C-alpha cells in the first residue's frame, strides 16, 4: 500500500496556502465561534429549530481530535460550516416571512438509490435533461436560501460564489475533478441540502472523522430529511414553479436511510442502480481519497479504506434489509451494463415505472447530455487500484459477495476478478 505522506500529493494551491498560513493562529472550529460568525455576517439569529446541533457538535469534535487537519483543511471545514449556518439563517428568515412555502405540496419524486460510482450520476443527469422533471442545480444545493433584501434575493451572488468555487475545485482537487466534474448549473444530488443539517456524508469524504462516522451510521436523520424537503420547497418557490412538477433525486446515502427517505416522501418511486462491487468500491475509495489527501499532511489511504469499505458494505446491507418493507410497485432495478448496452430501453422502463411518457424531446435531450459527457476531457481519466489502499479484490469480493449474489452481478470486463486492478472510470459514473 502507498504510505506516502499526504504532502506528496498536495496540489500547488494547497501547498501555497499551507505555507502562507504556517505559524498563524488557527481558525476557530468551536460551535460558538461558527454560530457567532454566521449571525454577524447575516444580521440574523437562530430561533426554533436546533435539530442540526448534535450533528454539528459531533462533527466539529471529530475534526478537532481526529482529522489532523492542515491549514487548508481547517479553512475548508470552517468555510463550509459557516456557509451552511448562514444558509440556515437566511432560509429560516424566508420561511418566517412566507410560511406558505412549508405548506407547498411535493409531488412524488423519482429517487435514484445506489452505490457511489454505479451510474447514478449518469442516470440522474439524463433524467434531469427532461424539462418536465425538476432537478437540483449545484449552485442551488450549495447556496439554497434567498438572501433577504439583496437584489433578486442575492441570486447573482449565490451563483457566482459557487461558480468561482467549482472553477477553483478543478485545480485544488484534480483527481476528484476527473472522477466527478461539477459545474454551477449542472444537476447535483440532494446530499448538498443534507449538508446544511450537517447530516450528509460529505464530511466522510473530506476528512478522517471516525467518531462522526460512528454517529452518522446510527443517527436518526428524520429532522435532516424534513429540512431537506423544506429546502426543496424553498427552491421550487424561488423558481416560481408549480407544486405538481416532480423532483428527480439521487443520493447514495439513501441506501442507509431508506426508511427515513420514505417517511418524508412516502410515495417516492425508487430506482435502484447496481454495478460490479469491485468497480464501485475501488472507484469510491479513490474518489474520497482525492479529497481527503488535500486536507491533511498525514498518510490517509488506510483511513479512507477503513471508513469507505465499511460504508459500502453497511449501506448495501441496510438497503437490502429496508427494501423488504417497500411495496414492489414503488421500486425497480437498473444495472450499469444495461445502461451501457441500450440506455433508451432502460429509460422507457423507468418512465413506464414512473407513469410518465418518454416523449421524443426528452429522449433527444438525454442523447445530447450523454454526448456532452463524452466530450468532457475527464472521460476515462479516473484510474484506481484496490492495492493502493491496502486491500485486494479478494477482500472486497468476500465482503461484498452478498451484493453480487443477490443481484446476479457479473464481473465487469473480464470474468476473472483480477480485472479489478488498474481500473478506469468514464466520466459521469
Secondary structure, DSSP 4 states (H G I P E B T S, - for coil): -----GGGG--HHHHHHHHHHTTSPPPP--HHHHHHHHHHHHT----S--TTHHHHHHHHHHHHHTS-B-HHHHHHHHHHHHHHHHHHHHHHHHHHH-TTGGG---PPPEEEEE-TTSSHHHHHHHHHTSTTSB--BHHHHHS-S--TTSGGGGHHHHHHHHHHHHHHHHHHTHHHHHHS---TTSB--THHHHGGGT-STHHHHHS--HHHHHHHHH---HHHHHHHHHHHHHHHHHHT--TTSPBEEE-GGGGTSHHHHHHHSTTPEEEEEE--HHHHHHHHHHHHHHHHGGGBSS--HHHHHHHHHHHHHHHHHHHHHHHTTS-GGGEEEEEHHHHHH-HHHHHHHHHHHHT----HHHHHHHHHHHHHHHHSTTTT-EEE-GGGGT--HHHHHHHHHHHHHHHTPPPSSSSSGGGGTTEEE-TT-
